[in-house]
Amino acid sequence: MQMPGHKFINNKNMKQITLITGAGRGIGKEIALRFADEKHDLILLVLKNKQKFELTKILKKKRINFKIFVGDLKNTKFINSLSLKIKKVNNLINNAALANTKHFLKVNNRELIDLIDVNLKAPFLLSQIFAKKMIKNKIKGSIIHLSSQLGHIGAYNRSIYCMSKFGLEGLNKAMAMDLGRYGIRSVTVAPTKTIVNQEERIKTKKRLNFIKKKIPLKKFSTTKQIADIVFFLTTDKSASITGSSILSDGGWTAGK
Protein backbone atom coordinates (compact mmCIF):
# COMPACT_ATOMS: atom_id res chain seq x y z
CA MET A 1 0.00 0.00 0.00
CA GLN A 2 1.26 3.47 -0.89
CA MET A 3 0.59 6.38 1.45
CA PRO A 4 -1.39 9.30 0.01
CA GLY A 5 0.83 12.05 -1.33
CA HIS A 6 3.89 9.80 -1.59
CA LYS A 7 4.98 8.61 -5.00
CA PHE A 8 7.86 6.26 -4.28
CA ILE A 9 10.46 5.69 -6.94
CA ASN A 10 12.85 2.84 -7.45
CA ASN A 11 16.33 4.32 -7.69
CA LYS A 12 18.14 1.13 -8.70
CA ASN A 13 19.20 2.61 -12.04
CA MET A 14 20.61 5.71 -10.34
CA LYS A 15 23.81 6.05 -8.32
CA GLN A 16 23.40 4.07 -5.13
CA ILE A 17 24.47 5.37 -1.72
CA THR A 18 25.18 2.64 0.83
CA LEU A 19 25.90 3.11 4.54
CA ILE A 20 27.73 0.28 6.29
CA THR A 21 28.45 0.09 10.03
CA GLY A 22 31.41 -1.80 11.44
CA ALA A 23 33.18 -1.46 8.09
CA GLY A 24 36.68 -1.43 9.55
CA ARG A 25 37.25 -5.17 9.69
CA GLY A 26 35.93 -8.66 9.10
CA ILE A 27 32.54 -9.08 7.46
CA GLY A 28 31.87 -5.33 7.43
CA LYS A 29 35.07 -4.59 5.53
CA GLU A 30 34.31 -7.33 3.01
CA ILE A 31 30.82 -5.89 2.50
CA ALA A 32 32.32 -2.44 1.91
CA LEU A 33 34.69 -3.83 -0.73
CA ARG A 34 31.85 -5.72 -2.42
CA PHE A 35 29.75 -2.57 -2.75
CA ALA A 36 32.82 -0.60 -3.85
CA ASP A 37 33.28 -3.08 -6.70
CA GLU A 38 29.71 -2.26 -7.74
CA LYS A 39 30.63 1.45 -7.76
CA HIS A 40 28.28 2.48 -4.96
CA ASP A 41 28.92 5.73 -3.16
CA LEU A 42 29.92 4.53 0.31
CA ILE A 43 29.40 5.95 3.77
CA LEU A 44 31.35 3.84 6.24
CA LEU A 45 31.30 3.83 10.03
CA VAL A 46 34.42 2.54 11.76
CA LEU A 47 35.60 2.45 15.36
CA LYS A 48 39.27 3.38 14.95
CA ASN A 49 41.28 5.95 13.01
CA LYS A 50 43.63 3.17 11.91
CA GLN A 51 40.72 1.47 10.16
CA LYS A 52 39.79 4.71 8.42
CA PHE A 53 43.36 5.11 7.16
CA GLU A 54 43.52 1.53 5.82
CA LEU A 55 40.13 1.78 4.09
CA THR A 56 40.99 5.15 2.58
CA LYS A 57 44.07 3.68 0.88
CA ILE A 58 42.06 0.79 -0.57
CA LEU A 59 39.04 2.80 -1.72
CA LYS A 60 41.06 5.55 -3.40
CA LYS A 61 42.40 2.90 -5.77
CA LYS A 62 38.84 1.87 -6.65
CA ARG A 63 38.00 5.43 -7.75
CA ILE A 64 34.67 5.68 -5.97
CA ASN A 65 33.05 8.34 -3.81
CA PHE A 66 33.24 7.59 -0.11
CA LYS A 67 33.08 9.11 3.34
CA ILE A 68 34.34 7.46 6.51
CA PHE A 69 33.16 8.46 9.98
CA VAL A 70 35.02 7.33 13.10
CA GLY A 71 32.86 6.84 16.16
CA ASP A 72 31.49 4.52 18.81
CA LEU A 73 27.97 3.13 18.31
CA LYS A 74 27.56 3.01 22.07
CA ASN A 75 27.46 6.82 21.85
CA THR A 76 23.95 8.02 20.98
CA LYS A 77 25.28 11.52 20.26
CA PHE A 78 27.53 10.10 17.54
CA ILE A 79 24.59 8.24 15.99
CA ASN A 80 22.35 11.31 16.06
CA SER A 81 25.11 13.47 14.54
CA LEU A 82 24.99 11.29 11.41
CA SER A 83 21.49 12.55 10.70
CA LEU A 84 22.90 16.03 10.15
CA LYS A 85 25.89 14.87 8.10
CA ILE A 86 24.19 12.41 5.75
CA LYS A 87 21.37 13.62 3.51
CA LYS A 88 20.11 10.26 2.26
CA VAL A 89 21.00 6.63 1.58
CA ASN A 90 19.58 3.89 -0.61
CA ASN A 91 20.87 1.06 1.52
CA LEU A 92 21.69 0.73 5.21
CA ILE A 93 23.78 -2.25 6.33
CA ASN A 94 23.67 -2.71 10.11
CA ASN A 95 26.76 -4.87 10.51
CA ALA A 96 28.57 -3.70 13.65
CA ALA A 97 28.28 -5.93 16.71
CA LEU A 98 29.96 -6.88 19.97
CA ALA A 99 30.48 -10.44 21.14
CA ASN A 100 30.37 -11.87 24.66
CA THR A 101 31.44 -15.39 25.59
CA LYS A 102 30.81 -15.34 29.33
CA HIS A 103 28.61 -17.77 31.21
CA PHE A 104 25.16 -16.33 31.95
CA LEU A 105 25.95 -16.08 35.69
CA LYS A 106 29.15 -14.10 35.08
CA VAL A 107 27.92 -11.37 32.70
CA ASN A 108 28.09 -7.97 34.42
CA ASN A 109 25.82 -4.98 33.96
CA ARG A 110 28.36 -2.91 31.97
CA GLU A 111 28.86 -5.74 29.49
CA LEU A 112 25.10 -6.14 29.13
CA ILE A 113 24.51 -2.44 28.48
CA ASP A 114 27.40 -2.10 26.01
CA LEU A 115 26.40 -5.14 23.97
CA ILE A 116 22.73 -4.16 23.74
CA ASP A 117 23.71 -0.60 22.81
CA VAL A 118 25.76 -1.77 19.83
CA ASN A 119 23.91 -4.92 18.74
CA LEU A 120 20.31 -3.76 19.15
CA LYS A 121 19.89 -0.10 20.09
CA ALA A 122 22.22 1.24 17.37
CA PRO A 123 20.51 -0.73 14.55
CA PHE A 124 17.14 0.53 15.80
CA LEU A 125 18.23 4.17 15.90
CA LEU A 126 20.10 4.09 12.59
CA SER A 127 17.24 2.29 10.85
CA GLN A 128 14.77 4.86 12.17
CA ILE A 129 16.93 7.81 11.11
CA PHE A 130 17.58 6.56 7.60
CA ALA A 131 14.15 5.06 6.97
CA LYS A 132 12.76 8.56 7.56
CA LYS A 133 15.25 9.94 5.03
CA MET A 134 14.29 7.24 2.52
CA ILE A 135 10.64 8.22 2.89
CA LYS A 136 11.42 11.94 2.62
CA ASN A 137 13.45 11.36 -0.55
CA LYS A 138 10.93 8.85 -1.97
CA ILE A 139 13.52 6.07 -2.04
CA LYS A 140 12.52 2.41 -2.00
CA GLY A 141 15.49 1.44 0.11
CA SER A 142 16.92 -1.67 1.69
CA ILE A 143 17.88 -2.14 5.34
CA ILE A 144 20.00 -5.22 5.94
CA HIS A 145 20.91 -6.37 9.44
CA LEU A 146 23.78 -8.77 10.14
CA SER A 147 22.30 -11.25 12.56
CA SER A 148 23.53 -14.75 13.40
CA GLN A 149 22.40 -18.34 13.59
CA LEU A 150 22.37 -17.46 17.32
CA GLY A 151 19.37 -15.28 16.55
CA HIS A 152 17.58 -18.58 15.86
CA ILE A 153 19.04 -21.03 18.38
CA GLY A 154 20.71 -20.77 21.77
CA ALA A 155 24.28 -21.66 22.71
CA TYR A 156 26.40 -22.11 25.81
CA ASN A 157 28.10 -18.96 27.10
CA ARG A 158 26.32 -16.72 24.61
CA SER A 159 23.35 -15.49 26.69
CA ILE A 160 23.43 -11.76 25.96
CA TYR A 161 24.69 -12.22 22.40
CA CYS A 162 21.75 -14.54 21.68
CA MET A 163 19.41 -12.08 23.39
CA SER A 164 20.59 -9.26 21.12
CA LYS A 165 20.35 -11.31 17.93
CA PHE A 166 16.92 -12.74 18.75
CA GLY A 167 15.88 -9.13 19.40
CA LEU A 168 17.31 -8.04 16.06
CA GLU A 169 15.32 -10.77 14.30
CA GLY A 170 12.13 -9.49 15.94
CA LEU A 171 12.94 -5.89 15.07
CA ASN A 172 13.52 -6.94 11.46
CA LYS A 173 10.08 -8.52 11.13
CA ALA A 174 8.31 -5.57 12.75
CA MET A 175 10.21 -3.08 10.57
CA ALA A 176 9.20 -5.01 7.46
CA MET A 177 5.56 -4.67 8.50
CA ASP A 178 5.80 -0.94 9.26
CA LEU A 179 7.94 0.08 6.28
CA GLY A 180 6.46 -2.09 3.54
CA ARG A 181 3.94 0.58 2.55
CA TYR A 182 6.86 2.83 1.61
CA GLY A 183 8.58 0.19 -0.49
CA ILE A 184 11.37 -0.12 2.10
CA ARG A 185 12.57 -3.65 2.78
CA SER A 186 14.17 -5.05 5.95
CA VAL A 187 16.06 -8.36 5.95
CA THR A 188 18.54 -10.13 8.23
CA VAL A 189 21.50 -12.24 7.18
CA ALA A 190 22.33 -14.92 9.74
CA PRO A 191 25.70 -16.65 9.26
CA THR A 192 27.16 -19.57 11.13
CA LYS A 193 30.75 -19.30 12.34
CA THR A 194 32.58 -17.14 9.80
CA ILE A 195 36.36 -17.10 9.41
CA VAL A 196 37.40 -13.45 9.41
CA ASN A 197 41.17 -14.00 9.32
CA GLN A 198 43.44 -16.94 8.60
CA GLU A 199 45.25 -16.67 11.95
CA GLU A 200 42.04 -17.90 13.53
CA ARG A 201 42.42 -21.25 11.75
CA ILE A 202 45.74 -21.78 13.53
CA LYS A 203 45.12 -20.27 16.96
CA THR A 204 41.70 -21.86 17.52
CA LYS A 205 42.07 -25.01 15.43
CA LYS A 206 40.67 -27.37 18.09
CA ARG A 207 37.58 -25.23 18.69
CA LEU A 208 36.96 -24.75 14.97
CA ASN A 209 37.11 -28.51 14.36
CA PHE A 210 34.54 -29.01 17.13
CA ILE A 211 32.22 -26.41 15.57
CA LYS A 212 32.66 -27.81 12.06
CA LYS A 213 31.39 -31.21 13.19
CA LYS A 214 28.06 -29.58 14.07
CA ILE A 215 27.61 -28.16 10.56
CA PRO A 216 26.01 -30.60 8.09
CA LEU A 217 27.99 -29.14 5.17
CA LYS A 218 31.19 -29.40 7.25
CA LYS A 219 32.38 -25.93 6.31
CA PHE A 220 32.24 -22.38 7.61
CA SER A 221 30.80 -19.30 6.00
CA THR A 222 33.31 -16.92 4.43
CA THR A 223 33.25 -13.14 4.56
CA LYS A 224 33.00 -13.03 0.77
CA GLN A 225 29.93 -15.28 0.76
CA ILE A 226 28.21 -13.11 3.35
CA ALA A 227 29.08 -9.94 1.43
CA ASP A 228 27.63 -11.44 -1.76
CA ILE A 229 24.38 -12.29 0.05
CA VAL A 230 24.13 -8.78 1.49
CA PHE A 231 24.69 -7.21 -1.91
CA PHE A 232 22.08 -9.47 -3.52
CA LEU A 233 19.54 -8.32 -0.92
CA THR A 234 19.92 -4.71 -2.07
CA THR A 235 19.20 -5.51 -5.73
CA ASP A 236 15.98 -5.79 -7.72
CA LYS A 237 16.44 -9.56 -7.78
CA SER A 238 15.44 -9.60 -4.11
CA ALA A 239 12.59 -7.10 -4.50
CA SER A 240 10.02 -9.41 -2.87
CA ILE A 241 12.18 -10.40 0.11
CA THR A 242 11.38 -8.56 3.33
CA GLY A 243 10.95 -9.55 6.96
CA SER A 244 12.94 -12.70 6.26
CA SER A 245 16.16 -14.05 7.72
CA ILE A 246 18.64 -15.49 5.23
CA LEU A 247 20.46 -18.26 7.08
CA SER A 248 23.95 -19.03 5.81
CA ASP A 249 24.69 -21.68 8.41
CA GLY A 250 25.63 -24.80 6.47
CA GLY A 251 22.47 -26.45 7.74
CA TRP A 252 23.26 -26.05 11.47
CA THR A 253 19.76 -24.88 12.42
CA ALA A 254 17.99 -27.43 10.19
CA GLY A 255 17.97 -30.00 12.99
CA LYS A 256 20.07 -32.54 14.81
PASEDO-693763 format. One record per residue (C-alpha): x, y, z. Coordinates in Angstrom, 1 decimal. Example, Ala and Ser with C-alpha at 12.3 -4.5 7.8 and 13.67 -1.06 7.14 Angstrom:
REM residues 2
<xx=12.3; yy=-4.5; zz=7.8>
<xx=13.7; yy=-1.1; zz=7.1>
//
This chain:
REM residues 256
<xx=0.0; yy=0.0; zz=0.0>
<xx=1.3; yy=3.5; zz=-0.9>
<xx=0.6; yy=6.4; zz=1.4>
<xx=-1.4; yy=9.3; zz=0.0>
<xx=0.8; yy=12.0; zz=-1.3>
<xx=3.9; yy=9.8; zz=-1.6>
<xx=5.0; yy=8.6; zz=-5.0>
<xx=7.9; yy=6.3; zz=-4.3>
<xx=10.5; yy=5.7; zz=-6.9>
<xx=12.9; yy=2.8; zz=-7.4>
<xx=16.3; yy=4.3; zz=-7.7>
<xx=18.1; yy=1.1; zz=-8.7>
<xx=19.2; yy=2.6; zz=-12.0>
<xx=20.6; yy=5.7; zz=-10.3>
<xx=23.8; yy=6.1; zz=-8.3>
<xx=23.4; yy=4.1; zz=-5.1>
<xx=24.5; yy=5.4; zz=-1.7>
<xx=25.2; yy=2.6; zz=0.8>
<xx=25.9; yy=3.1; zz=4.5>
<xx=27.7; yy=0.3; zz=6.3>
<xx=28.4; yy=0.1; zz=10.0>
<xx=31.4; yy=-1.8; zz=11.4>
<xx=33.2; yy=-1.5; zz=8.1>
<xx=36.7; yy=-1.4; zz=9.5>
<xx=37.3; yy=-5.2; zz=9.7>
<xx=35.9; yy=-8.7; zz=9.1>
<xx=32.5; yy=-9.1; zz=7.5>
<xx=31.9; yy=-5.3; zz=7.4>
<xx=35.1; yy=-4.6; zz=5.5>
<xx=34.3; yy=-7.3; zz=3.0>
<xx=30.8; yy=-5.9; zz=2.5>
<xx=32.3; yy=-2.4; zz=1.9>
<xx=34.7; yy=-3.8; zz=-0.7>
<xx=31.8; yy=-5.7; zz=-2.4>
<xx=29.7; yy=-2.6; zz=-2.7>
<xx=32.8; yy=-0.6; zz=-3.8>
<xx=33.3; yy=-3.1; zz=-6.7>
<xx=29.7; yy=-2.3; zz=-7.7>
<xx=30.6; yy=1.4; zz=-7.8>
<xx=28.3; yy=2.5; zz=-5.0>
<xx=28.9; yy=5.7; zz=-3.2>
<xx=29.9; yy=4.5; zz=0.3>
<xx=29.4; yy=5.9; zz=3.8>
<xx=31.4; yy=3.8; zz=6.2>
<xx=31.3; yy=3.8; zz=10.0>
<xx=34.4; yy=2.5; zz=11.8>
<xx=35.6; yy=2.4; zz=15.4>
<xx=39.3; yy=3.4; zz=15.0>
<xx=41.3; yy=6.0; zz=13.0>
<xx=43.6; yy=3.2; zz=11.9>
<xx=40.7; yy=1.5; zz=10.2>
<xx=39.8; yy=4.7; zz=8.4>
<xx=43.4; yy=5.1; zz=7.2>
<xx=43.5; yy=1.5; zz=5.8>
<xx=40.1; yy=1.8; zz=4.1>
<xx=41.0; yy=5.1; zz=2.6>
<xx=44.1; yy=3.7; zz=0.9>
<xx=42.1; yy=0.8; zz=-0.6>
<xx=39.0; yy=2.8; zz=-1.7>
<xx=41.1; yy=5.5; zz=-3.4>
<xx=42.4; yy=2.9; zz=-5.8>
<xx=38.8; yy=1.9; zz=-6.6>
<xx=38.0; yy=5.4; zz=-7.7>
<xx=34.7; yy=5.7; zz=-6.0>
<xx=33.0; yy=8.3; zz=-3.8>
<xx=33.2; yy=7.6; zz=-0.1>
<xx=33.1; yy=9.1; zz=3.3>
<xx=34.3; yy=7.5; zz=6.5>
<xx=33.2; yy=8.5; zz=10.0>
<xx=35.0; yy=7.3; zz=13.1>
<xx=32.9; yy=6.8; zz=16.2>
<xx=31.5; yy=4.5; zz=18.8>
<xx=28.0; yy=3.1; zz=18.3>
<xx=27.6; yy=3.0; zz=22.1>
<xx=27.5; yy=6.8; zz=21.9>
<xx=24.0; yy=8.0; zz=21.0>
<xx=25.3; yy=11.5; zz=20.3>
<xx=27.5; yy=10.1; zz=17.5>
<xx=24.6; yy=8.2; zz=16.0>
<xx=22.4; yy=11.3; zz=16.1>
<xx=25.1; yy=13.5; zz=14.5>
<xx=25.0; yy=11.3; zz=11.4>
<xx=21.5; yy=12.5; zz=10.7>
<xx=22.9; yy=16.0; zz=10.1>
<xx=25.9; yy=14.9; zz=8.1>
<xx=24.2; yy=12.4; zz=5.8>
<xx=21.4; yy=13.6; zz=3.5>
<xx=20.1; yy=10.3; zz=2.3>
<xx=21.0; yy=6.6; zz=1.6>
<xx=19.6; yy=3.9; zz=-0.6>
<xx=20.9; yy=1.1; zz=1.5>
<xx=21.7; yy=0.7; zz=5.2>
<xx=23.8; yy=-2.2; zz=6.3>
<xx=23.7; yy=-2.7; zz=10.1>
<xx=26.8; yy=-4.9; zz=10.5>
<xx=28.6; yy=-3.7; zz=13.7>
<xx=28.3; yy=-5.9; zz=16.7>
<xx=30.0; yy=-6.9; zz=20.0>
<xx=30.5; yy=-10.4; zz=21.1>
<xx=30.4; yy=-11.9; zz=24.7>
<xx=31.4; yy=-15.4; zz=25.6>
<xx=30.8; yy=-15.3; zz=29.3>
<xx=28.6; yy=-17.8; zz=31.2>
<xx=25.2; yy=-16.3; zz=32.0>
<xx=26.0; yy=-16.1; zz=35.7>
<xx=29.1; yy=-14.1; zz=35.1>
<xx=27.9; yy=-11.4; zz=32.7>
<xx=28.1; yy=-8.0; zz=34.4>
<xx=25.8; yy=-5.0; zz=34.0>
<xx=28.4; yy=-2.9; zz=32.0>
<xx=28.9; yy=-5.7; zz=29.5>
<xx=25.1; yy=-6.1; zz=29.1>
<xx=24.5; yy=-2.4; zz=28.5>
<xx=27.4; yy=-2.1; zz=26.0>
<xx=26.4; yy=-5.1; zz=24.0>
<xx=22.7; yy=-4.2; zz=23.7>
<xx=23.7; yy=-0.6; zz=22.8>
<xx=25.8; yy=-1.8; zz=19.8>
<xx=23.9; yy=-4.9; zz=18.7>
<xx=20.3; yy=-3.8; zz=19.1>
<xx=19.9; yy=-0.1; zz=20.1>
<xx=22.2; yy=1.2; zz=17.4>
<xx=20.5; yy=-0.7; zz=14.5>
<xx=17.1; yy=0.5; zz=15.8>
<xx=18.2; yy=4.2; zz=15.9>
<xx=20.1; yy=4.1; zz=12.6>
<xx=17.2; yy=2.3; zz=10.9>
<xx=14.8; yy=4.9; zz=12.2>
<xx=16.9; yy=7.8; zz=11.1>
<xx=17.6; yy=6.6; zz=7.6>
<xx=14.2; yy=5.1; zz=7.0>
<xx=12.8; yy=8.6; zz=7.6>
<xx=15.3; yy=9.9; zz=5.0>
<xx=14.3; yy=7.2; zz=2.5>
<xx=10.6; yy=8.2; zz=2.9>
<xx=11.4; yy=11.9; zz=2.6>
<xx=13.4; yy=11.4; zz=-0.5>
<xx=10.9; yy=8.9; zz=-2.0>
<xx=13.5; yy=6.1; zz=-2.0>
<xx=12.5; yy=2.4; zz=-2.0>
<xx=15.5; yy=1.4; zz=0.1>
<xx=16.9; yy=-1.7; zz=1.7>
<xx=17.9; yy=-2.1; zz=5.3>
<xx=20.0; yy=-5.2; zz=5.9>
<xx=20.9; yy=-6.4; zz=9.4>
<xx=23.8; yy=-8.8; zz=10.1>
<xx=22.3; yy=-11.2; zz=12.6>
<xx=23.5; yy=-14.7; zz=13.4>
<xx=22.4; yy=-18.3; zz=13.6>
<xx=22.4; yy=-17.5; zz=17.3>
<xx=19.4; yy=-15.3; zz=16.5>
<xx=17.6; yy=-18.6; zz=15.9>
<xx=19.0; yy=-21.0; zz=18.4>
<xx=20.7; yy=-20.8; zz=21.8>
<xx=24.3; yy=-21.7; zz=22.7>
<xx=26.4; yy=-22.1; zz=25.8>
<xx=28.1; yy=-19.0; zz=27.1>
<xx=26.3; yy=-16.7; zz=24.6>
<xx=23.4; yy=-15.5; zz=26.7>
<xx=23.4; yy=-11.8; zz=26.0>
<xx=24.7; yy=-12.2; zz=22.4>
<xx=21.8; yy=-14.5; zz=21.7>
<xx=19.4; yy=-12.1; zz=23.4>
<xx=20.6; yy=-9.3; zz=21.1>
<xx=20.3; yy=-11.3; zz=17.9>
<xx=16.9; yy=-12.7; zz=18.7>
<xx=15.9; yy=-9.1; zz=19.4>
<xx=17.3; yy=-8.0; zz=16.1>
<xx=15.3; yy=-10.8; zz=14.3>
<xx=12.1; yy=-9.5; zz=15.9>
<xx=12.9; yy=-5.9; zz=15.1>
<xx=13.5; yy=-6.9; zz=11.5>
<xx=10.1; yy=-8.5; zz=11.1>
<xx=8.3; yy=-5.6; zz=12.7>
<xx=10.2; yy=-3.1; zz=10.6>
<xx=9.2; yy=-5.0; zz=7.5>
<xx=5.6; yy=-4.7; zz=8.5>
<xx=5.8; yy=-0.9; zz=9.3>
<xx=7.9; yy=0.1; zz=6.3>
<xx=6.5; yy=-2.1; zz=3.5>
<xx=3.9; yy=0.6; zz=2.6>
<xx=6.9; yy=2.8; zz=1.6>
<xx=8.6; yy=0.2; zz=-0.5>
<xx=11.4; yy=-0.1; zz=2.1>
<xx=12.6; yy=-3.7; zz=2.8>
<xx=14.2; yy=-5.0; zz=5.9>
<xx=16.1; yy=-8.4; zz=5.9>
<xx=18.5; yy=-10.1; zz=8.2>
<xx=21.5; yy=-12.2; zz=7.2>
<xx=22.3; yy=-14.9; zz=9.7>
<xx=25.7; yy=-16.7; zz=9.3>
<xx=27.2; yy=-19.6; zz=11.1>
<xx=30.7; yy=-19.3; zz=12.3>
<xx=32.6; yy=-17.1; zz=9.8>
<xx=36.4; yy=-17.1; zz=9.4>
<xx=37.4; yy=-13.4; zz=9.4>
<xx=41.2; yy=-14.0; zz=9.3>
<xx=43.4; yy=-16.9; zz=8.6>
<xx=45.3; yy=-16.7; zz=12.0>
<xx=42.0; yy=-17.9; zz=13.5>
<xx=42.4; yy=-21.2; zz=11.7>
<xx=45.7; yy=-21.8; zz=13.5>
<xx=45.1; yy=-20.3; zz=17.0>
<xx=41.7; yy=-21.9; zz=17.5>
<xx=42.1; yy=-25.0; zz=15.4>
<xx=40.7; yy=-27.4; zz=18.1>
<xx=37.6; yy=-25.2; zz=18.7>
<xx=37.0; yy=-24.8; zz=15.0>
<xx=37.1; yy=-28.5; zz=14.4>
<xx=34.5; yy=-29.0; zz=17.1>
<xx=32.2; yy=-26.4; zz=15.6>
<xx=32.7; yy=-27.8; zz=12.1>
<xx=31.4; yy=-31.2; zz=13.2>
<xx=28.1; yy=-29.6; zz=14.1>
<xx=27.6; yy=-28.2; zz=10.6>
<xx=26.0; yy=-30.6; zz=8.1>
<xx=28.0; yy=-29.1; zz=5.2>
<xx=31.2; yy=-29.4; zz=7.3>
<xx=32.4; yy=-25.9; zz=6.3>
<xx=32.2; yy=-22.4; zz=7.6>
<xx=30.8; yy=-19.3; zz=6.0>
<xx=33.3; yy=-16.9; zz=4.4>
<xx=33.2; yy=-13.1; zz=4.6>
<xx=33.0; yy=-13.0; zz=0.8>
<xx=29.9; yy=-15.3; zz=0.8>
<xx=28.2; yy=-13.1; zz=3.4>
<xx=29.1; yy=-9.9; zz=1.4>
<xx=27.6; yy=-11.4; zz=-1.8>
<xx=24.4; yy=-12.3; zz=0.1>
<xx=24.1; yy=-8.8; zz=1.5>
<xx=24.7; yy=-7.2; zz=-1.9>
<xx=22.1; yy=-9.5; zz=-3.5>
<xx=19.5; yy=-8.3; zz=-0.9>
<xx=19.9; yy=-4.7; zz=-2.1>
<xx=19.2; yy=-5.5; zz=-5.7>
<xx=16.0; yy=-5.8; zz=-7.7>
<xx=16.4; yy=-9.6; zz=-7.8>
<xx=15.4; yy=-9.6; zz=-4.1>
<xx=12.6; yy=-7.1; zz=-4.5>
<xx=10.0; yy=-9.4; zz=-2.9>
<xx=12.2; yy=-10.4; zz=0.1>
<xx=11.4; yy=-8.6; zz=3.3>
<xx=10.9; yy=-9.5; zz=7.0>
<xx=12.9; yy=-12.7; zz=6.3>
<xx=16.2; yy=-14.1; zz=7.7>
<xx=18.6; yy=-15.5; zz=5.2>
<xx=20.5; yy=-18.3; zz=7.1>
<xx=24.0; yy=-19.0; zz=5.8>
<xx=24.7; yy=-21.7; zz=8.4>
<xx=25.6; yy=-24.8; zz=6.5>
<xx=22.5; yy=-26.5; zz=7.7>
<xx=23.3; yy=-26.0; zz=11.5>
<xx=19.8; yy=-24.9; zz=12.4>
<xx=18.0; yy=-27.4; zz=10.2>
<xx=18.0; yy=-30.0; zz=13.0>
<xx=20.1; yy=-32.5; zz=14.8>
//
